[in-house]
């Protein structure tokens, strides 16, 4: 879950590390840090969404993009995708790649994403990736308490699903999908 004592690299606007700080301080004060998103597609072109735990401070019980992960100190965006896929969904990138899946990205320029909700101020430099051709849905495991469910959707329906019930989807899923012109 959210560990307030987890340490993040703090970066400047050019994405250069300037220091490190605890997660709790970062999110209370809006310090700029790094995050990565990954959109997982199966061999039929369907998009995987995950449902966040009701215990999450932000976005509880909301549908989220396949993966949203903060980077650990010194970690590259790609390394964070590989780690996050394993930790949150049980997807081994090596196993998925051996079965024909391909990690693509970043699929857009590194960009700033801000979310302010009450005393929570998340200010991130984000990169998005895609895992294409994933075929082993039976290997999905989400027993770490962060994810409680997953669903596969037609990516063409994402915009209409969000417009019908925006409260069911995380703010960053909505913002990133719009940033990518609804074609993640």
N, C-alpha and C positions, 0 to 999 in steps of 0.2 A: 504494500500500500504506500501511501505517501510518508516518507521518512524525512522529517524536518531537519535531521542532522546529515542528510546526504549532501555531498559537496558538488557544486557546479563550477565550471569555468565561467567567469564573467568576461564578456568581450566588448570591444568598442564597435562603432558603426561599420568599421572595415573588417570585422570578424577576427580581430587580433585579441588573443587572451591578455587581459590586463591584471587579473587576480582571480582568486577563488573565494567562494562564499557559500554558506549553508543554504539549503533549499528554502527553509522557512524565511530567512532574511531576504532571499532573492524574490520570493513571491509576495512578501509584505511591502517591499520597497520598489519593485518594478525594475530590478537590475537586468540588463540585457544579457541573455545567455542563449545557448544553442538547443535546438530540438530538431527532430527528424520525423517525417511521416512516410509511411509505405502503404501503397494501395495494392492489395493482393487480388489477382485475377486467376480464375481457374481455366482449364483448357476449353471450356465452353464460352469464355468471355464474361463470365459473371464476376461481380465485385463482392468481396468479403467485407462485411461490416461486423464490428464487435459491439456487444452491449456492456457498458461499464458497470462495475459493482455498485450496489446501493451505498456502500461505505465510502466511496470516493467523495472528497470535499467539493470538487467542482465536477459538474456533469454526471451526478449519480443516476443510474438507471437510464442513461441516454445512449443512443446508438452513436458509434464513433467510427472513424475511418479504420482500416484494417490494423494500423499500428501508429501510435503517436508516442514518441520516446524522447526523453531528455538525454543529452550526451553526458557521459562520465568524463571527468578531467582527463585531458590528453587524447580522448577518443575521436576518431574521424566520424563523419556522418554515416559513411558506409558501415563502419564497424558497429555503430549504434543500431543500424537497421538489422544487421546479422544477430546481434545480442538480443534486441527487442523481439524479433520474430520468435526466437527460441524461448525467451522468458515468458512472453505474454500469450503466445499461441502454440508453442511446442513445435514450431517449424524449424527444422535444421536446414539452413541454406545449402549446405553441401549435399544433403540427401535430396532436397528439392531439385538442385541443379543436376544431380546424377540422373534424375527422372525427367529432365528436359525443361525444367523451369529456368527462367532467366531473370536476374535482377537488373533492372534498367534504371539509370539515373545518375545524377539528378535530372528530373524531367522538366525543371524550370530553374530560373536563377534563384540563388539564395535571396530570401526576402524576409522582411520584418513582419511579425504577427503579434498583435497586442490583444489581450483579454483582461478586462477590468470588471470584477464582480465583487462588490462589497470591499473587504480588506484584501482581496486577492488581486495581485497585479502581475500578470504573466506577460513579459516582453521578451520575445524570442527572435533569433535569426534561424529561419527554417529552410530545410531542403526537403523536397519530395522525391520519392522513388516509387517504382512499380515492380512487383514480382509477377511476372507473366507466365502462364502455363502451369500453374500449380494444380496438381491432380489428386493429391492424396488427402482428401478431406477427413478421412478416418484418423489421420495422424494429428489432427488439431487437438491440443490439450490446453486447457486454460484453468489450471487448478491453483494459480498463485493468488487468487482472491481479487485480482484486478478486473478480470473479464468473467461475465456470468453466462453469456450466450453469444452465438454468432449466427449470421444469416448471409446467404448468397443472394444478390439482387442483380437485376439487369441494370447496368450502369446508366443506360439511357433514361431510366425512371428515377434516378437519384434526385434531380431537381424538383420533379413533381411531388415526390414523397416528402421532401423537406418543406415545400411550399404548403402542403396539406397540413402538416403537423410539425412546425419548426421546433416546438418544445421537446420533441422526441429525439433530437439530434444535437450533438455538441456544437458549440459556437465555432470551434476551430474546424470541424468537419465542414460546416456551412461556408465558412470564409475561404478555406482552401479549395473546395470544389468550385466556388465562384471564381477564385483567382485563376484556376486552371480552365476557365470557360466551360465548366460542367463536363469536362473530358479528362478526368484524372488518369 
